[in-house]
Amino acid sequence: MSDFDVKEKRFEQDIEEYLITEGGYEKGDPRKFDRKLALDTETFLKFLKTSQPKQWERYEKIYGTDSEKQVVERFCREVKMVGLLQVLRQGFTDRGVKFRAVYWKPETSINTTTQEQFAANILHCTRQLHYSLSNENSIDIVLFVNGIPAVSTELKCQFTGQSTTNAIEQYKFDRRGKDVIFAFKERVLVHFAVDLTQVYMTTRLEGEKTYFLPFNQGSNGAGRVGGKGNPINENGYDTAYLWQNVLCKERLLEILNKYLHLKVERDKDTGEIVSETMIFPRYHQLDVVTKLLADVKRNGSGKNYLIQHSAGSGKSNSIAWLAHRLAGLHTANDEKIFQSVIIVTDRKMLDEQLQNTVYQFDHVDGVVQKIEKNAQQLKSAINDGVPIIITTLQKFPVIYKEVKSGSRRFAVIVDEAHSSQSGDAAKKLKRALADTDKILEEYAQMEYDQEQNCKDDEDKLLDELAAQGMHSNMSFFAFTATPKEKTLNMFGWKDENGGYHPFHVYSMRQAIEEGFILDVLKNYMTYKMYYKIVKSIPDNPEIDTTTGVKAVLDYEKLHPHNISQKTAIMLEQFYRVTRTKIGGKAKAMVVTPSRLHAVRYLQEFRRQILEKGYDLDVLVAFSGEIEDDGQTFTEEKLNKTKDGKTIKEKALSKAFNTDDFGMLIVAEKYQTGFDEPLLHTMFVDKKLSGVKAVQTLSRLNRTYRGKQDTFILDFVNSAEDIKKSFEPYYEETTLEEETNPNVIYDLKNTLDEYHVYQENEIMQFADIFYAKKQQTSGDIGKLQGKIKPALDRFQSLSAERQDMFQSTLARFNRIYAFITQVCRLFDKDIHKFSVYAKFLLMQLPKGSTERVNVDDKVLLEYYRLEKDFEGSIDLEPAEEGFRPITGEAGRKDKKKSLLTVIIDKINERYGTDFTEMDKVLLQIESDYEAQDKWHGYAQNNDFKTFMLLFEKDFPNMAASRYEQNEAFFVRLFQEPDMMKQIMETLGTVLYEKLKRKSDVVYSFEPKVSMVAEDVRYGKG
């Protein structure tokens, strides 16, 4: 095959071919689309007449020759009023005649009429649909259900230099929702951006604000440990699962009927709609429900399932969909499998969400019942066969008493539940103890021991199960992000070696990489860093309190229970850094080891805030009451609004969400199950380990518009402790590389040393590209499958090695093209590599200029000189993953900042202990930053010119500081070499910093279009 077709059109053709041959669709005619109504009216009317002949006959008697026009108008009006999804599910009525817009697949095959009605649906796959009244823009593929556009897809092909990024941009700026077909809730319900390796999805087009979610399986396939993306499909396109498993007729109709729902948020006071979101299941959600249903249908009741889904997985929706589907599940013999589905949870929001979601599916009240009163209410619900019952762990034992009869079967969904200790069991310490630190230490140890020994909800549930035993008429479905060993043993599946595994996994790594949660370990600092700094400073250093985190230098001794000193550190960090994040809305949490700590921290925070005059208010959360210094404290006594009103315990989280409060001090409460997206910073003064560490620190991981990162300052735990706690729940795998440097050309040898590609991939690429057979469906996907491993490995290189590889590869392409023009090569292998290299270069990242702005951390960079730990806690690959990358690939320690370099160099050369110099250099830097002209010099000149100006001015600036810093400057003016080095290093910092402050950095991928050359063997 000499003319291999890598164009987008071929990709489009392959998808259409599958859908109309195996997917249950007919080929659509774009000319039949009414752009004004956004309907294929001919097909719509055909469906109504053929599937509902009696209704149509009645309708014609009413409207006569005007029937077709009237029914279309009525359909459009109904959709405008209640939305397309409700019309699809409930139909629409005109003058007493009710029409169905679609027929769903029946749960059983008993009724032949419902089977025939389902078969009457007409699904069209229509390519290049021109949709607008104002232009001739077209959508690559639109899927119609009975003439109604339901799904749109924009396709891109990496071999023509484009990807999903381009498709998303097209949706944002060319498909702005002005045309009827894009009207939210009224026509197309979901939009897909698709290329050879990735899929993204959205349900609402809002121009620049449009947000596309990943709709990928995960790097190792759905339900398996891995990261973002999709596995390589050796038999075709990596993204073939979209049209084979999601968009085919039966599956799409199932999603429209059983999954898609409109989430409506209302103002609790006025009842007015605040926001509406159309929820389309993410792929892992669809996958887990589908696999669970299939396994239950195959094995019946009595089996247990563990679903390990990370925070950010959309667990509430997954539970809602699973509960609804299990409630209606039938065997192959059309027998209902479960009488009731019982959900065990303590989350109040899940009840409301379930009610609303299930009601949209069935439009029937009473399907979901929440047990709020007592065990008798639960017993009655079970006996009455309520389809979905929501109860709490406390009422759980009642379930066993009511289900002993084998004639009734139950599905029990266990939602990850966390308990908040009341602290009531804490013993009072002897008041005779006079040592305040000792009191705090004993309280901390006592409550830590109690916490370790106190069973949480998960332990209680496991104990109950162990005591009652398993029953053949009960199936358990346990959802958790952090399964304990006992949980795995009880609910996991056992392999041949005796190990236990979750039934389905959506890992923390995948959730982070796909952007659904933030990596809370990326910016982590430990307390010992501050301790070392303090120990290295002589007594009574002179401090400039305006330099933010330099307040640390005030503390010569930092005892682990010295609340005053640690409060000052936290307060400065919050005021200088945290409060500037998330558009000024960021909040912080202080995790304390006991309720006594929480009370004293609150008092100290309020004292220092008042003393410093900060505009900041703090809340505290703990259970029960605590006595200190003759006074009894409770949470409600301590928490007040700005106007002095008491904040009730149940209203605390809502109060914290307002602009009135910036920090929340907690003792055990709110460490689990607390969902506040504005939470950015966590200060940890409590020993954490295992699941508790993961659950506590994960309070920060919620995403929010404008939230780019998180920060943790830990006074107690080491980075290694936290690493060990997180590793079981964060699986990371990498590919091991092999290279075959069996080439003679220098550039090829240089490229080989980067280990980005493998020789067998190049040969397989060429075999597909130059195949002698006719090109078939999926060949483009297979071709991409041979490129993708190299792209993954490229990402593993350091930024510097990526640049070198990319520039060398571009040079190889240029030189090879030149050589083949001036002489003839008879080396087929190097020719195969040249074609591979051309397409590889096309898909490498195109000059991203993303930078990390460290202006708000620059003072802190100096203190990293003496750090115990600061930076990202990187977790090791999981045992199940591939072997790690060999050679030089992998992570490296971050380079020291320029300020650290300055300190290192001057300390090394001049032997100063920097007690004066650190202050002086920062003062000089601040002096220059305060003058607008120096910003102008940096922004409008190159570095050489800037340094000429700077070197001329520096002695004058130094002299102006002379009197204030006489001891340092005497030496500076006595030693010209010292003056010269400081000018050079400080000038470099200033130039980069001042220049950076005005830079506006855009990250973009230019649109490139390229078609492969027509190269044949044997030609000159």
PyMOL commands that set and color helices and strands:
alter all, ss='L'
color gray80, all
select helices_A, chain A and resi 8-21+30-32+41-51+53-82+84-90+112-119+158-160+164-174+180-182+207-209+240-246+249-258+283-299+315-327+348-362+375-383+393-402+436-453+457-468+485-491+508-513+528-535+548-554+563-576+578-580+582-584+595-612+635-638+649-656+690-700+719-729+746-752+759-769+779-796+799-822+828-843+855-866+898-910+917-929+932-940+943-960+966-974+976-996
alter helices_A, ss='H'
color red, helices_A
select strands_A, chain A and resi 26-27+92-94+97-99+123-130+138-145+148-155+190-194+199-202+213-214+261-266+273-279+304-309+340-344+368-370+388-391+410-414+474-480+493-494+500-501+504-506+524-526+587-591+618-621+625-628+631-634+663-666+679-684+711-714+870-871
alter strands_A, ss='S'
color yellow, strands_A
deselect
rebuild
show_as cartoon
